[in-house]
Amino acid sequence: MKTIAVGAAIALAAVALCGEAKAQACANPCTTPQVHIVYFGATAPNQAINIAMKSLYGDPIKACTSVINTYRCMRDLDLNGTPETCVQAYVGSNLGSCEGVDAMDNKSSAFNVCDPNGVGGSGGVISAGLLNDEAGHPLYANYSGSDVAYSLCEPVVTGGVLKRPGVFDDTEQNVFVNGFAFIVNRNIESVLDPRGKSVPAGGCPYAGTDCVQPNLSIDQDTGKAIFANNNLCDWRWLSKDVDPTVARNIGSVMRNRVSGTRRNLNVTVLGNLAPGQGNIYEAGSGGMVTDVNTNLWCGNTAAKCGENQATGVTGGGAVSAACTGTNANTISLGYIGVDRLVLADNGTPADPHDDLPVRNAVGDNYDPIQYAGAVFNKANTRCGRYNYWSIEKNYYDNDANVAINGRTGYFFPAGSARDKAVKELINQVVVDAANDPTLIPLANMYFARARDGAAPFPNKPYNAFCDQP
């Protein structure tokens, strides 16, 4: 990894802008973009990327969804006190980490952005390739994010080999720590003995105490048995507090092969064991939530059961012989990025150590559960107690050879306004992580990993912050 050096002045400017993500217009409007930044990649940082863009550029000029937005504002990139460069930035219809790496590697435009020239405040979505940059060339994914290092995506990109690995190696920047969590359909609540579940003492964002915490945990061994070997398929084996009267299948749901969330699961939990053919496979985190919400599994979703590891085509799998229960007694299990969770303060707002994770919206039908005996919260992650996480990466295209796949593309020459603009944005993503409800700034971590999936180790002297129960 090559750490991006942007210069103290821009870094300090980014810090000064921290917290500007509240509704505000661009301080220095402009109409003719001189730089175009197009983000397409991991979905977990959608909020973080949008917050950083709002901090720098003000409110979007076109807002198509909560994610797909277009921004434009004049920026002072030469640091002389006068804004001089009109930057236009897009957050695209992101699919996932490895899709983003693949799109940037191939200078792909096969995704939508919010049309800056469209009618009305939303503008409407449009294929990125139908819009041009300042030189008149079609836009493509020139800025990307990934839940895992680009090398873990390489086996599943087009052709199985990155065309331009040097671009990713030269520009890779660690931006924040992103956690993951296993989630279970809320039907589990009704089959747990009262001693096997609890509710927060306070801070639940939903009515009353509608934030049930199942006392269930997945670790590497159970994760391998459930998702790889498909030979653990009964919730009763995970806790003596599960009603023992009937077999209760674990309906395993996985992300597809090109998902960064999946690639991280492969190395962190499965130890690179091949996923089994008794899981259903889902393309996006939204689909994962829907599947767990509605208790989908191989027994009722044949079209998604099994996955061809070479092509990603789903189907052809089968219910594991270890699953002896009925559809009615099946309870689905999946996993998501913690950007889809809310932290309840447990009645002690000043104490981050007892925060508890709950579903993202009142209408969702899942509960997060523990990993290796610990619940996800920022303090547990910072102090090395919760270890299902990865370091989010950012990449941008610095390749002067702009002709890839017959496309005349875009790049950020070192020292140019383009280069300064994308580095300013990446720095702002790092800064704004401090204000994100679930992401963790790298500077706040007391543990690190040598690589994705490796055992965490202390990277700082012991700190009293971690002496809390």
Order of alpha helices (4+ residues) and beta strands (2+ residues): alpha-beta-alpha-beta-beta-beta-alpha-beta-beta-beta-alpha-alpha-beta-beta-beta-beta-alpha-beta-alpha-beta-alpha-beta-beta-beta-beta-beta-alpha-beta-beta-beta-alpha-beta-beta
